Amino acid sequence: MFWINLSSFFMLLAVALGAFGAHAMKGHYSDYAMEVYKTAVFYHIVHALGLFIVAWLNTLITDPKIMWAGILFIAGIVLFSGSLYLLAFTGASWLGAITPLGGLSFLIGWGLLIFVR
């Protein structure tokens, strides 16, 4: 149940942040900031769904790579999407240096799932 609860939380957060961006931010931020924000929401949703895959696999197979993939998806959401959310709000370009760490977390997480047996 842990992974289902966690994936549900991250999905709820993604939908809420997406709605916030579509409504509350409209007209208050530049087109660039809005595109950055949309990218953050997209990757957030995709990887929250990835956490549901982790939850499902965890019921079928006992392999520590599944848990690590989930941890890396969470790290990726926080680092990748989180840094882009903050970049969109603040314009602080140094946050762009954090984003690739989140992308790497996503890649390693998906890579681990390739080797689950």
N, C-alpha and C positions, 0 to 999 in steps of 0.2 A: 504493500500500500504506500510505502514511502515514496517510490518513484512516481506513482500515479498522483499523489497529493502534490508533490513538488512540480511535476509537469503541469498540472492544473493551475497551480499558483502562477507559474511563469506564463502560461497561456492567458490567464485572466489579466495579468499585468501588461502583456503585449497588446491585448485588445483595448484595455483602458488607455494605454499610452497612444495607441493608434487613433482612437476616438478623440483624445485630447489634442493631438496634432492636427487632425482634420477640422476640428471646430475652434478650439481656443487659440491656436497659434495662427490661424488663417488671417492674413493681412497684417500681422504684427512682426513677421520675420521675412527675411529675403528669400528669393527663390532658391538660392544655394542652400540656405539653412533648412528650408523645407525638404529639399531633395536629400540632404544628409539625414534628416529625421526620418524620412520615408525608408531610406536604406536601413537605418537602425531598426525600425519596426519590422521590416521584411525579414531580416536575419533573426530577429528575436522570435518571430512567429515560427519560422522554419525550424529553429532549434528547440523551441518549446515543444513542437510536434515531434522532433527527434527524441526528446525526453520521454514521450509516450512510447516510442519504439523501444527505448531502453527499458521502460517498465514492462512492456510485453515480452521482450527477450528474456528479461530477468525471471519471468514465470516459466519459461521453457527450458532454459539452459543455465547451468551453474558455471560461470566463467568470470573471473575478476575483470576481464577486459570490458565487460558490459558496464560494470560499476564505474570504471575509469572513464569510459566514453561519456557516461552521464555527468561525471564531475567535470570533464573537459567541456561539455556542452554548456554547463552552468558558467564555468569560467569564461567561455567564449561570449555568452550573452552579456555577462557583466563587463568584460573588457571591450569587446567589439561594439555591441549595441550601446552599452553604457557610455563609452567614450564618445560615440557619435551623438547620443542624446545630449550630452553635456556640450559638445562642440556646437550643435545646432542652437542651444540656448545661450551659450556664452561667447561663441566666436573665438574661443581660446585655441589657437591653431596647434599648440604643443600637445593637445589631446590626441591629435592625429598620430602621434608616435606610439600611443598605447593600442590603437585599433588593430595593427597587424598581429599583436600578441593574441588578441581574441580570435582573429582569423586563423592563426596557427593552432589555437586550441580546438577550433571547429574541425580543421583538417585532421589533426591527430585523433580526435574523437571518432570521426568517420573511418579513419584508417584502422583504428583498433577493431571496429565492428566488422571489417573485412575478414579479420582473422579469428572471429568467434567460431568455435566448433561445438 
